[in-house]
Amino acid sequence: MPRTSAVSPTHRLVPSPAGRTHLVEQGDGPLVLLLHGFPESWYAWRHQLPALAAAGYRAVAVDVRGYGRSSRPAAVDAYRMLELVEDNVAVVEALGERSAVVIGHDWGASIAATSALVRPELFRAVGLLSVPYTPPGGPRPGEVFARMGGDEEFYVSYFQEPGRAEAEIEPDVRGWLAGFYAALSAGTMPEAGAPDPHFVGRGGKLRDRFPVGLPPDWLDEADLDAYAGEFERTGMTGALNRYRNMDRDWQDLAGFADAPVTQPSLFIGGSLDASTTWLADAIEAYPTTLPGLTASHILDGCGHFLQQERPGETNRLLIEWLADLR
């Protein structure tokens, strides 16, 4: 497959175990695979693609299975972690490469870490944004999430029931996404002491606690159109099915319980991001769980969507880390 120049991104469809993976490619050089989180798409890396290409890398952002123009299998268990790892393997092979650096944000960070864990010969380094690495094992996730929140319900449990979150989101995808992005972004997230948007009150909906009419600085109308347009076309089930496989992942990865990721690694988190702060113990455990860690950064005053909230700073940190790998 011919490579692209650093001038403009190219959209492609490549074969994958589920059928196809849609990717956006820019630049020439060592392959850097970029994996987005929920509820996003390849578009979450729009600021990184040209920067990485200009720095001498072949930057490839995918639509994860269930999103955008990638395949959306009907079966819930088609979205288990090991299936997503195989999609990444198929992308690397379809691009004619023998190895890749894999970088992920949010769920993409977990997919990236698992890809590096189970296919270390292919994924030679791993970058994690927002969500720290926690080795497989421990208690069954569904039981842990069910105990969180007391009288309230943790959002993961809320998402795990098929159809429930879809019924909330799909009648107003654009409005729901705008509120969700604002709830987790610096400058628009609820103040300390306000009801936590990660939890659902009894008989309520997740969006009850979202800010209204306060778009984050990083999200303009065109960005929101890009995200909402895809989910209005595809629905939300493919994206939400990732949450519905966490207990299956726990079983599938039992053979990797407590296993470290040993390749060179990077972590970037936001100081205001619950995904980072709630897992502070996981970050402290990095000498054991990520013994190949070469750089770790917490961006002060930054929320969850850090590569969009702080694109310049994120690009600089990624390029510096990648340069050290070379």
ZAMARGU-4260 file (C-alpha; in steps of 0.2 Angstrom, whole numbers, plus 5000, padded with zeros to 4 digits):
<rodrens>
0) 5000/5000/5000 | 5008/5017/4995 | 5012/5029/5009 | 5005/5047/5010 | 5015/5063/5011
5) 5015/5074/5026 | 5004/5087/5016 | 4987/5080/5018 | 4978/5065/5027 | 4972/5050/5017
10) 4956/5040/5022 | 4957/5021/5019 | 4948/5005/5023 | 4958/4990/5027 | 4953/4972/5030
15) 4950/4967/5049 | 4944/4952/5058 | 4927/4961/5059 | 4927/4966/5041 | 4935/4983/5039
20) 4944/4996/5049 | 4943/5014/5043 | 4959/5024/5046 | 4966/5041/5042 | 4985/5041/5038
25) 4997/5055/5036 | 5016/5056/5034 | 5030/5044/5031 | 5042/5035/5043 | 5040/5024/5058
30) 5022/5019/5061 | 5013/5027/5075 | 4995/5020/5078 | 4983/5031/5087 | 4968/5024/5096
35) 4953/5035/5102 | 4942/5033/5117 | 4923/5035/5121 | 4913/5044/5113 | 4925/5049/5099
40) 4932/5043/5083 | 4949/5045/5073 | 4944/5064/5073 | 4951/5065/5091 | 4968/5064/5084
45) 4966/5078/5071 | 4979/5089/5079 | 4992/5075/5081 | 4991/5068/5063 | 4999/5083/5055
50) 5011/5086/5069 | 5018/5068/5069 | 5019/5068/5050 | 5029/5084/5050 | 5041/5076/5063
55) 5044/5061/5052 | 5032/5048/5057 | 5018/5038/5048 | 5004/5043/5059 | 4988/5032/5058
60) 4972/5036/5067 | 4959/5022/5067 | 4940/5021/5070 | 4940/5008/5083 | 4928/4993/5079
65) 4910/5000/5082 | 4914/5018/5077 | 4913/5028/5062 | 4916/5019/5045 | 4924/5003/5054
70) 4914/4987/5055 | 4900/4986/5068 | 4896/4968/5072 | 4879/4964/5080 | 4885/4952/5093
75) 4890/4961/5110 | 4904/4949/5113 | 4912/4954/5097 | 4919/4970/5106 | 4930/4961/5119
80) 4947/4967/5121 | 4956/4953/5112 | 4946/4956/5097 | 4951/4974/5096 | 4969/4969/5098
85) 4967/4958/5083 | 4960/4973/5073 | 4976/4983/5078 | 4987/4968/5072 | 4977/4968/5055
90) 4980/4987/5053 | 4999/4985/5055 | 4999/4970/5043 | 4988/4979/5030 | 5000/4994/5030
95) 5014/4982/5026 | 5023/4986/5042 | 5032/4974/5054 | 5030/4984/5070 | 5022/5000/5077
100) 5021/5012/5092 | 5004/5012/5098 | 4996/5027/5107 | 4979/5027/5115 | 4967/5039/5124
105) 4953/5034/5136 | 4947/5017/5131 | 4961/5018/5117 | 4974/5018/5131 | 4967/5002/5138
110) 4967/4994/5120 | 4985/5000/5117 | 4991/4993/5133 | 4983/4976/5130 | 4990/4976/5112
115) 5007/4979/5119 | 5005/4966/5133 | 4998/4952/5122 | 5008/4956/5105 | 5025/4963/5111
120) 5034/4957/5095 | 5022/4969/5085 | 5019/4984/5097 | 5037/4990/5101 | 5032/5004/5112
125) 5015/5011/5120 | 5009/5028/5125 | 4994/5030/5137 | 4984/5046/5138 | 4972/5049/5153
130) 4969/5031/5158 | 4984/5023/5168 | 4989/5005/5165 | 4982/4992/5177 | 4987/4974/5174
135) 4974/4961/5171 | 4967/4952/5187 | 4960/4957/5203 | 4941/4956/5207 | 4928/4954/5193
140) 4925/4972/5186 | 4906/4971/5186 | 4906/4967/5205 | 4918/4982/5208 | 4907/4994/5198
145) 4891/4988/5206 | 4898/4993/5223 | 4903/5011/5218 | 4892/5026/5222 | 4882/5020/5237
150) 4864/5025/5232 | 4870/5032/5216 | 4875/5021/5200 | 4892/5022/5193 | 4892/5027/5174
155) 4900/5011/5169 | 4887/5000/5177 | 4874/5012/5168 | 4882/5009/5151 | 4883/4990/5153
160) 4864/4987/5152 | 4860/4985/5133 | 4849/4998/5126 | 4848/5009/5142 | 4861/5022/5138
165) 4856/5022/5120 | 4838/5027/5125 | 4845/5042/5134 | 4858/5047/5120 | 4851/5043/5103
170) 4835/5055/5104 | 4848/5070/5105 | 4865/5064/5101 | 4872/5081/5098 | 4866/5089/5114
175) 4871/5074/5124 | 4889/5074/5117 | 4891/5092/5120 | 4886/5090/5138 | 4897/5075/5140
180) 4912/5083/5133 | 4909/5099/5144 | 4907/5088/5160 | 4924/5081/5158 | 4934/5096/5151
185) 4944/5109/5161 | 4934/5125/5162 | 4917/5118/5160 | 4917/5103/5172 | 4906/5104/5188
190) 4915/5113/5202 | 4921/5103/5217 | 4907/5098/5228 | 4894/5098/5214 | 4885/5082/5210
195) 4897/5071/5201 | 4893/5068/5182 | 4901/5050/5183 | 4886/5044/5193 | 4868/5043/5190
200) 4855/5048/5203 | 4841/5036/5208 | 4829/5036/5194 | 4839/5049/5184 | 4849/5050/5168
205) 4868/5053/5166 | 4865/5069/5157 | 4855/5077/5172 | 4872/5082/5179 | 4880/5088/5162
210) 4883/5107/5160 | 4871/5115/5148 | 4876/5128/5135 | 4894/5128/5141 | 4904/5121/5127
215) 4923/5118/5131 | 4936/5129/5123 | 4942/5115/5112 | 4926/5110/5104 | 4919/5122/5091
220) 4903/5119/5081 | 4912/5110/5067 | 4920/5098/5079 | 4904/5094/5087 | 4896/5091/5070
225) 4910/5079/5066 | 4907/5069/5081 | 4888/5070/5081 | 4886/5066/5063 | 4894/5050/5064
230) 4885/5044/5080 | 4868/5050/5072 | 4872/5039/5057 | 4879/5023/5067 | 4870/5024/5083
235) 4879/5022/5100 | 4878/5003/5103 | 4895/4999/5095 | 4903/5011/5106 | 4894/5006/5121
240) 4897/4988/5119 | 4915/4990/5124 | 4909/4993/5142 | 4898/4977/5141 | 4913/4966/5139
245) 4923/4970/5154 | 4919/4954/5163 | 4923/4944/5147 | 4940/4953/5146 | 4943/4949/5164
250) 4941/4930/5160 | 4950/4931/5143 | 4966/4940/5150 | 4967/4929/5166 | 4983/4921/5160
255) 4991/4939/5160 | 4986/4942/5178 | 4998/4955/5186 | 5008/4955/5170 | 5019/4971/5167
260) 5020/4979/5150 | 5039/4980/5148 | 5041/4990/5131 | 5046/5008/5132 | 5031/5017/5138
265) 5024/5035/5141 | 5010/5042/5151 | 5001/5058/5150 | 4987/5063/5162 | 4977/5078/5166
270) 4977/5085/5184 | 4958/5088/5184 | 4954/5071/5175 | 4945/5058/5186 | 4952/5044/5175
275) 4969/5050/5181 | 4966/5055/5199 | 4955/5040/5204 | 4969/5029/5198 | 4984/5037/5207
280) 4988/5021/5215 | 4991/5013/5197 | 5003/5028/5193 | 5012/5025/5209 | 5014/5006/5204
285) 5022/5010/5187 | 5040/5005/5192 | 5032/4987/5194 | 5018/4988/5181 | 5027/4998/5167
290) 5046/4995/5170 | 5050/5002/5153 | 5042/5019/5157 | 5053/5033/5150 | 5042/5048/5152
295) 5027/5052/5163 | 5018/5069/5164 | 5003/5077/5173 | 4996/5092/5164 | 4991/5105/5177
300) 4973/5111/5175 | 4969/5099/5161 | 4954/5088/5160 | 4950/5072/5151 | 4952/5076/5133
305) 4970/5081/5134 | 4976/5079/5116 | 4961/5091/5111 | 4962/5102/5126 | 4981/5104/5125
310) 4986/5099/5108 | 5002/5109/5107 | 5008/5103/5123 | 5003/5085/5120 | 5011/5085/5102
315) 5027/5091/5110 | 5028/5078/5123 | 5023/5064/5111 | 5037/5070/5098 | 5050/5071/5112
320) 5046/5053/5118 | 5046/5046/5100 | 5062/5054/5096 | 5070/5046/5112 | 5064/5029/5105
325) 5073/5032/5089
</rodrens>
